[in-house]
Amino acid sequence: MKARGPRRLGRLLPDDPGRIGAYTVVGRIGSGGMGTVYAATGEGLRGYLAVKVVHRRHAEDARFRERFAAEARLLARVNSPCVARFVGADVLAELPWLATEYVPGPTLRHHVDRHGRLRAAMVRALAVGTADALRAVHGTGVVHRDLQPSNVVLSASGPKLLDFGIAHLGLREEATRWIRVRRYRRAVRDIGLPEPAGPQPPEELPGPRDRLGTPGWTSPEQYRGRPVTAASDVFLWGALVAFAAAGRDPFGVAGPAELARRTVREAPDLDHLPPELEGLVEAAMAKDPRSRPTAPEALDRALGEDLRRHPNRPAAVRAVLARDWTDVAVHPPKPPRRLF
């Protein structure tokens, strides 16, 4: 499978920083309404880091800084080989920033738009890798809320889940929560992320709770104004697998209102799914969130016989990716060309 990301980084503009924290800026990865993402290197690092720096107009907004700090704390909690690894952050800098591993490769959206649907074995590997990412995300109490093809990169080692910009903590209390919280707070202190002062309610990213994700990539319950839960992520996971298999959006292309109607009332396009995934994806995309499997259940079902052949989930996931995630040869982009 040909999977190619950008060949070169974007050129730096005159106002772009030369250094961010301890890192040397090499080029631009991209820019959006909230900030700019740079490729950077540092002493002892192999390859690039992706460093997100917020725009100055947002840096002057105390509420935005609070949201950005919460995003950094959420990223610091997630640890999975299929999630871009958090490296560090400085949310008190003049222009706050956070750094993650740089994942070379195209997004699933870019690849499918350019080359068409994935072959069956790759669809299964994608299903396993992204389900494992969701299992890890939900295990820390985080609901991602924006799982869609533009937020999954096809890296050389497997799919990688990116972008926690609208994630929040929304899972129920469970017995090990305070053990995890103590470990998390210790890790936060070690990497220098400031904690909010005083007793805090369950953390979530500040901002409107009813913010929708991408049109056509939003769960039925979210369109109905109901709470967004881990089951909402599972619905989007099913849509992601269906997209990779069919090479088109599961509810087609239309305006936001029509996409909302189709998502709430119509069946998704589930063409070309591998037979072993058909029932699982259909269950994941049930209109009633109570009828969907959990992320660990979806992972176990996607693993199938591989889970019985290996001693545990991590070993089974590694085996599937090693066997089925093949011919993906991507390399970090070269630095931008010099003007002179």
PLY file of the C-alpha trace (Angstrom):
ply
format ascii 1.0
element vertex 340
property float x
property float y
property float z
element edge 339
property int vertex1
property int vertex2
end_header
0.00 0.00 0.00
1.39 3.38 -0.93
1.06 5.78 1.99
2.83 9.08 1.58
2.77 12.08 3.82
4.17 15.51 2.97
7.55 15.34 1.23
8.78 18.61 2.74
7.92 20.80 5.69
6.44 24.21 5.02
8.74 27.23 5.02
8.92 29.35 8.15
7.48 32.85 7.92
9.37 35.95 9.11
7.38 36.11 12.38
7.73 32.41 13.20
9.89 31.52 16.23
13.33 30.00 15.83
13.06 28.15 19.14
10.19 26.94 21.29
11.25 26.00 24.78
14.27 23.70 24.42
13.46 22.85 20.81
14.75 24.25 17.52
12.04 24.96 14.96
12.70 23.41 11.53
9.55 24.12 9.54
5.78 24.39 9.51
3.43 21.40 9.66
0.21 23.37 9.44
-1.85 26.23 10.81
-5.48 26.69 11.81
-7.81 28.95 13.71
-6.37 28.06 17.13
-2.65 27.98 16.43
0.28 26.81 14.33
2.00 23.44 14.47
5.76 23.38 13.89
8.24 20.58 13.35
11.08 20.92 15.83
14.20 19.06 16.91
16.13 18.99 20.15
19.22 17.57 21.78
19.06 13.79 22.00
15.93 13.54 19.84
15.62 11.39 16.75
13.28 12.85 14.15
10.85 15.68 14.78
8.43 16.73 17.44
5.12 18.35 16.53
4.84 21.54 18.61
1.48 23.31 18.69
1.72 27.05 19.50
-1.46 29.06 20.06
-2.08 32.29 18.18
-1.32 35.47 20.10
-4.95 36.60 20.13
-5.87 33.40 21.98
-2.85 33.58 24.30
-4.28 36.83 25.68
-7.56 35.09 26.57
-7.40 33.60 30.08
-10.26 31.21 29.30
-8.46 29.90 26.23
-5.26 29.38 28.26
-7.27 27.36 30.76
-8.65 25.21 27.95
-5.21 24.71 26.44
-3.77 23.66 29.81
-6.61 21.17 30.23
-5.90 19.72 26.78
-2.24 19.27 27.74
-3.20 17.49 30.96
-5.55 15.19 29.08
-2.83 14.29 26.58
-0.40 13.57 29.42
-2.77 10.89 30.74
-3.03 8.80 27.56
-0.44 6.13 26.83
-0.90 3.86 23.82
1.25 2.89 20.82
-1.66 3.98 18.61
-1.94 7.47 20.14
0.57 10.23 19.39
2.82 10.38 22.48
2.74 13.51 24.64
6.22 14.99 25.23
5.87 18.28 27.10
4.18 21.66 27.34
4.50 25.18 28.70
1.04 26.62 29.21
2.42 29.69 31.05
4.66 30.84 28.21
3.90 34.11 26.41
2.60 31.89 23.60
1.53 28.59 25.21
2.69 25.42 23.47
2.56 21.65 23.74
4.72 19.04 22.04
3.90 15.51 20.90
5.76 12.98 18.81
5.63 13.82 15.12
3.83 11.06 13.22
4.90 10.98 9.55
2.34 9.73 7.10
-0.93 10.77 5.47
-4.22 11.01 7.30
-6.74 8.29 6.58
-8.90 10.92 4.87
-6.08 12.05 2.57
-5.07 8.51 1.67
-8.58 7.27 0.89
-9.46 10.40 -1.10
-6.30 9.91 -3.19
-5.95 6.12 -3.46
-9.36 4.68 -2.57
-10.46 2.17 0.04
-8.07 0.01 2.04
-7.70 -3.70 1.34
-9.38 -6.08 3.79
-6.33 -6.94 5.91
-5.48 -3.26 6.34
-9.07 -2.49 7.33
-8.84 -5.10 10.07
-5.49 -3.75 11.27
-6.95 -0.24 11.29
-9.95 -1.49 13.28
-7.68 -3.19 15.84
-5.25 -0.27 16.17
-7.90 2.42 16.57
-9.94 0.26 18.95
-6.81 -0.18 21.07
-6.29 3.60 21.02
-9.89 4.12 22.22
-9.43 1.47 24.92
-6.41 3.40 26.23
-8.15 6.77 25.95
-11.29 5.58 27.73
-9.18 3.82 30.36
-7.95 7.21 31.56
-11.49 8.60 31.73
-11.24 10.61 28.49
-13.92 10.80 25.80
-12.30 11.88 22.52
-15.47 13.25 20.80
-13.86 13.83 17.37
-12.74 10.44 16.05
-12.78 10.86 12.27
-10.52 10.16 9.26
-8.65 13.46 9.43
-7.55 12.66 12.99
-6.00 9.26 12.19
-2.55 9.11 10.59
-1.32 6.06 8.69
2.14 5.69 10.18
4.71 3.02 9.33
3.93 1.11 12.55
0.12 1.40 12.55
-2.71 3.91 12.78
-2.16 6.81 15.17
-4.97 8.78 16.80
-4.40 12.54 17.01
-6.13 15.71 18.23
-7.75 15.91 21.65
-8.90 19.51 21.13
-12.53 18.84 22.10
-12.00 15.82 24.36
-13.27 15.81 27.92
-13.42 13.57 30.96
-16.84 12.00 31.05
-16.69 8.42 32.24
-18.14 7.06 35.46
-16.22 6.81 38.70
-14.51 3.45 39.13
-12.51 1.71 41.82
-9.00 2.53 40.61
-9.68 6.20 39.84
-7.75 7.65 42.78
-4.76 5.38 42.17
-4.68 6.67 38.60
-5.18 10.27 39.74
-2.20 10.07 42.11
0.00 8.61 39.34
-1.25 11.25 36.91
-0.55 14.13 39.32
2.96 12.78 39.94
3.55 12.63 36.17
2.18 16.16 35.74
4.59 17.47 38.37
7.49 15.68 36.68
6.82 17.36 33.32
6.08 20.76 34.85
2.41 21.22 33.94
0.70 23.51 36.48
-2.33 22.05 38.25
-5.42 24.20 39.00
-5.37 25.53 42.57
-7.80 24.18 45.15
-10.41 21.42 44.98
-11.59 20.77 41.46
-14.67 19.11 39.94
-14.03 16.34 37.40
-11.84 17.95 34.76
-12.99 18.64 31.24
-11.89 21.06 28.60
-13.49 24.44 29.40
-16.01 25.62 26.86
-19.48 24.73 25.60
-20.47 21.17 26.49
-22.75 20.86 23.44
-20.11 21.60 20.82
-20.51 19.22 17.90
-17.70 17.52 16.08
-17.38 17.30 12.31
-20.66 17.18 10.31
-21.36 13.58 9.37
-18.90 12.44 12.03
-21.09 13.02 15.05
-23.06 10.41 17.00
-26.89 10.30 16.89
-27.19 11.11 20.59
-24.97 14.17 20.20
-27.18 15.43 17.38
-30.15 14.92 19.71
-28.49 17.03 22.40
-27.90 14.11 24.74
-24.70 13.52 26.76
-21.59 12.46 24.87
-20.10 9.31 26.37
-17.57 6.62 25.52
-20.33 4.96 23.48
-20.32 8.03 21.19
-16.65 7.38 20.42
-17.47 3.74 19.64
-20.08 4.91 17.10
-17.44 7.05 15.39
-14.98 4.15 15.52
-17.48 2.06 13.57
-17.91 4.91 11.06
-14.13 5.15 10.70
-13.77 1.44 9.89
-16.71 1.65 7.46
-15.08 4.64 5.73
-11.77 2.78 5.31
-13.54 -0.28 3.88
-15.91 1.49 1.47
-13.73 4.45 0.53
-16.57 6.90 1.20
-18.29 8.52 4.16
-20.82 6.18 5.79
-23.58 8.82 5.56
-22.49 10.29 2.25
-21.77 13.91 1.40
-24.38 16.61 2.04
-25.06 19.76 4.03
-24.83 19.64 7.84
-28.62 19.43 8.36
-29.02 16.53 5.91
-26.03 14.70 7.41
-27.61 15.09 10.84
-30.91 13.64 9.56
-29.17 10.67 7.91
-27.08 9.95 11.02
-30.11 9.94 13.30
-32.57 8.14 10.99
-30.80 6.18 8.23
-28.55 3.12 8.12
-24.86 3.75 7.32
-23.05 2.51 4.21
-21.30 -0.69 5.33
-20.17 -1.98 1.92
-16.93 -3.95 1.51
-16.36 -4.64 5.20
-14.39 -7.85 5.88
-16.93 -10.52 6.92
-15.46 -10.81 10.41
-16.07 -7.10 11.03
-19.58 -6.73 9.56
-21.55 -7.58 12.71
-19.16 -5.69 14.96
-19.29 -2.44 12.96
-23.08 -2.69 12.64
-23.32 -3.06 16.44
-20.89 -0.18 17.02
-23.06 2.08 14.85
-26.36 1.24 16.57
-28.54 4.33 16.99
-29.06 3.49 20.68
-25.75 3.93 22.55
-26.79 1.23 25.03
-26.68 -1.34 22.23
-23.05 -0.64 21.29
-20.04 -2.60 22.57
-17.50 -0.87 24.77
-14.09 -0.07 23.30
-12.44 -3.08 25.04
-15.26 -5.32 23.78
-14.87 -3.95 20.25
-11.13 -4.55 20.44
-11.56 -8.13 21.63
-14.06 -8.89 18.88
-11.84 -7.27 16.23
-8.89 -9.35 17.44
-10.91 -12.57 17.22
-8.69 -15.65 16.99
-5.55 -13.56 17.52
-6.63 -12.87 21.09
-6.82 -16.61 21.76
-3.43 -17.23 20.17
-1.55 -14.71 22.31
-1.23 -14.28 26.07
-2.78 -10.82 26.33
-4.30 -7.92 24.39
-1.07 -5.95 23.82
0.65 -8.99 22.34
-2.35 -9.73 20.12
-2.51 -6.11 18.91
1.21 -6.14 18.09
0.81 -9.41 16.19
-2.08 -8.09 14.07
-0.25 -4.88 13.21
2.96 -6.75 12.37
1.12 -9.18 10.11
-1.56 -7.02 8.45
-0.25 -3.43 8.56
2.10 -3.93 5.63
3.77 -1.98 2.83
3.38 1.34 4.66
6.74 3.00 4.14
6.63 6.62 5.24
9.51 8.91 6.13
9.70 12.22 7.97
9.45 15.11 5.49
12.61 16.90 4.49
13.29 20.42 5.79
11.83 23.21 3.62
13.84 24.32 0.61
16.02 27.36 1.08
14.93 30.45 -0.78
18.52 31.36 -1.73
0 1
1 2
2 3
3 4
4 5
5 6
6 7
7 8
8 9
9 10
10 11
11 12
12 13
13 14
14 15
15 16
16 17
17 18
18 19
19 20
20 21
21 22
22 23
23 24
24 25
25 26
26 27
27 28
28 29
29 30
30 31
31 32
32 33
33 34
34 35
35 36
36 37
37 38
38 39
39 40
40 41
41 42
42 43
43 44
44 45
45 46
46 47
47 48
48 49
49 50
50 51
51 52
52 53
53 54
54 55
55 56
56 57
57 58
58 59
59 60
60 61
61 62
62 63
63 64
64 65
65 66
66 67
67 68
68 69
69 70
70 71
71 72
72 73
73 74
74 75
75 76
76 77
77 78
78 79
79 80
80 81
81 82
82 83
83 84
84 85
85 86
86 87
87 88
88 89
89 90
90 91
91 92
92 93
93 94
94 95
95 96
96 97
97 98
98 99
99 100
100 101
101 102
102 103
103 104
104 105
105 106
106 107
107 108
108 109
109 110
110 111
111 112
112 113
113 114
114 115
115 116
116 117
117 118
118 119
119 120
120 121
121 122
122 123
123 124
124 125
125 126
126 127
127 128
128 129
129 130
130 131
131 132
132 133
133 134
134 135
135 136
136 137
137 138
138 139
139 140
140 141
141 142
142 143
143 144
144 145
145 146
146 147
147 148
148 149
149 150
150 151
151 152
152 153
153 154
154 155
155 156
156 157
157 158
158 159
159 160
160 161
161 162
162 163
163 164
164 165
165 166
166 167
167 168
168 169
169 170
170 171
171 172
172 173
173 174
174 175
175 176
176 177
177 178
178 179
179 180
180 181
181 182
182 183
183 184
184 185
185 186
186 187
187 188
188 189
189 190
190 191
191 192
192 193
193 194
194 195
195 196
196 197
197 198
198 199
199 200
200 201
201 202
202 203
203 204
204 205
205 206
206 207
207 208
208 209
209 210
210 211
211 212
212 213
213 214
214 215
215 216
216 217
217 218
218 219
219 220
220 221
221 222
222 223
223 224
224 225
225 226
226 227
227 228
228 229
229 230
230 231
231 232
232 233
233 234
234 235
235 236
236 237
237 238
238 239
239 240
240 241
241 242
242 243
243 244
244 245
245 246
246 247
247 248
248 249
249 250
250 251
251 252
252 253
253 254
254 255
255 256
256 257
257 258
258 259
259 260
260 261
261 262
262 263
263 264
264 265
265 266
266 267
267 268
268 269
269 270
270 271
271 272
272 273
273 274
274 275
275 276
276 277
277 278
278 279
279 280
280 281
281 282
282 283
283 284
284 285
285 286
286 287
287 288
288 289
289 290
290 291
291 292
292 293
293 294
294 295
295 296
296 297
297 298
298 299
299 300
300 301
301 302
302 303
303 304
304 305
305 306
306 307
307 308
308 309
309 310
310 311
311 312
312 313
313 314
314 315
315 316
316 317
317 318
318 319
319 320
320 321
321 322
322 323
323 324
324 325
325 326
326 327
327 328
328 329
329 330
330 331
331 332
332 333
333 334
334 335
335 336
336 337
337 338
338 339
